[in-house]
Amino acid sequence: MTERHAFDVVSTKDIHVGRVVGLRMDEVRMPGGGTAMREVVEHLGAVAVVALDEGDRVVLIHQYRHPVGRRLWELPAGLLDVSGESAVSTAARELEEEVNLAAAEWSVLVDVAASPGFTDEVVRVFLARGLTQADRTEPEGDEEADIVVERIPLDDAVAKVFSGEIINASTVAGLLAAQAVRSGAATPRPADAPWDDKPTAFAHRRR
């Protein structure tokens, strides 16, 4: 087998380092011998949760997203912004904070690279079953104070994917994966399954 080209980074420069993301410019060695500049958005990474109740209804939130200028239907989700916290613990915390629920059973559905052409963001989507009410305080400030929570039959939510009503990438992937698991066509991974593509670059900057 022919040896594949190694895309070595010749140089790198920080353009912006913010609260949630960083932007750097990498000079990368190309197969022809030259180099090319690549913009990379570093991200903390995130988790999302397909929370299914005993009636196979999925918990969705309707939340304003400023970059697209409107509210989107999404899964409960959140950033990996607590150092040392496991991904499943982050998922459980976000499920409680956003929709006031706890879950007895956790597994991994899919990992979603949001847009690997320019960002290292990867979202791990969990399946949560055995739902019970949690004991959260009310959300405060920012977009979360405007969140609307609904439970929708999983089949109806999947139909909204194909009608174009649900467009959030991790939500689309999570709903389709949950449907595959429910039908027996796929098997979820353990909640602590290895996550080789978990973003790390931006988290290291914050330490």
N, C-alpha and C positions, 0 to 999 in steps of 0.2 A: 504494500500500500504506500502511495506517495505521501511523504511527510507534508502536513498542512502548514500553512504560513502562520507564524506567531505575530499577532498584532501588538507589538511592543509599544509602550508609551515613551516617546522620546522626551517630551516635556509636558508640564501641566501648569495652569495658571488659574487661580481663584478669581471669578468675576463677581460673585455675590455670595454671602453667607447670611442666611436669614434665620428665622425662628423654626421654620418647618422644613425648608429646603435650602440647598446650596447649589450654585451654578459654577462649574469649572470648564475650562477649555483645555482639551488634551490634544497634543500633536501625536498622531499615531502612524507607525510605519506600515505602509501599504505593500501588497504583494509585488508590485512592479519596481520596488526599490525606493520610491518617493515617500512622502508623508502627506497626511491630510489632517485638517483640524476637525475635531468633533466636540460639540457642546454636550455636556452631561449634566443633567439635573439630579443631584443627590437627594435622596428621600429617606425618612426614618423607617419606612415600611409600615404596614398596617394589617389589621385583621378585620374580618367581617363575619357575621353570624347568620346562618339560615336557622332560625328558631322555629321549630314545628311543634304545634300543640297536638293534643290527642285526637283532634278532628282533622289532622293534616292541613291545618291553616298555617301559613307562614306570616311572621311578623315583619311588616314593612313600615318604613318611615318616609314621610314626605318632607323634604328639607331643601331650603334655598341653597343653591350653589352659584356663587358669584361669577366664576369664570364663564359659565354658560348662560348666566343671566336669568335663571328660572329655577323653580322647585323641581326636584327629581324624586322618583320613587326609588328607595335604596334599602339595602339591608342595614341593620344596626352595625356600626363599624367605628374604628378608632385607630389612632396612631400608636406605634410602639415607642412611646415617649417616656416610659418609666424604666430606668436602668436596672437590669437584673431581673425584670419581670418576665416570666415565660409568656409565650404567645397565647396559650390557652387561658392563662390568668388575665391577660389583657382583654381577651374576648369576653370572659365572664364579667369583668369590671365594666366594659362598655355596654354589655347587654343590660346590666343593672342600671347604669347611669342614664342610658338613652330611653329604655322602655320599661324599666322597673321589673325585670324578670330575672330569675335564676334558673339554672338547668342542672339536671341530675346526670345526664349523659352527654359526653362530648366526643367528637371525632373530626378528622380533617377530610374535607371534600376535595378542594382544589387549591393550587397556588396560581396566582394570576399576575403575570408581568404586565403592568399597566400599559406601557408604550416603550418597549426596549430599544427603539431607535434613538431615544434621547434621554431616558431616565432609568435609574436602577430600581425604581419603585416596584415592589412585589407585595401583593396582598394575599394572605392566607385566609381561606374561607372555611369556617367550621360549621358542622352540623350540631345543633343543640336540641336534645329531646328531654322529656320529663320536666316541663316548664312549671314553675310556681312563681307567685308574686314575691318580689324582693321588698326592701325597705329603704328606698332611696329618698334623698331630699329632692325637691323640685329643681330642674335645670335653671341655671342662672346666666343671663346675658348671651350675647352673640346669637348665632343662628339657632343654637339648640333650644332657646326659649320659644322658638316658633315651630318646632317639630310637631307634626301630626302623626299619630301611630294608628295603624290599622292591621287587622288580621284578615288575610285573604286566602281562600283555598289555593293550595299549591298549583293545581291545574290552571286556575284563573290567572295566577301570577305568571306562569310560563306562557300563557296566551298573550299576556301584556308584553312579554319579551318579543314575540313574533309580530305583534301589531305595531311595535315601535314605541309603546308607552313607557317601557322600562329600558333605559340605555346605559346605565352605570355598569362598567365592565365587570367588576367583581360580583355585582348583583346578578347580571345575566349569567355569568359562569356558575355562580352558586346555585341559582334556581334550577338550571339545566342539570347540574350535577346531582342535586337533591332528588330531582325527578328520576334520574337514572338509578340512583341508590334505591329509591322506593320501589321501582319496577323490578329490581333484582339484576339489572344489567351492569351494575358497578358496585364495588365494595369500598367504603370509606377507610381511610388510614387511622391508626391510633392518634389520640389527641396530642401525644408527644412525639409524633413522627419526625424524623430529621428534616431540617429545612435548609438545604444547601444554598438556596438563592436568596435567603433573607438578607436585606440590605444592611450594610455595616459602616460604610464610609462616613455618612453624615452623623451617625450616632457617635463615632469616634471623635468627631469635631466637638461634640457637646460635653465631652468628659473633661 
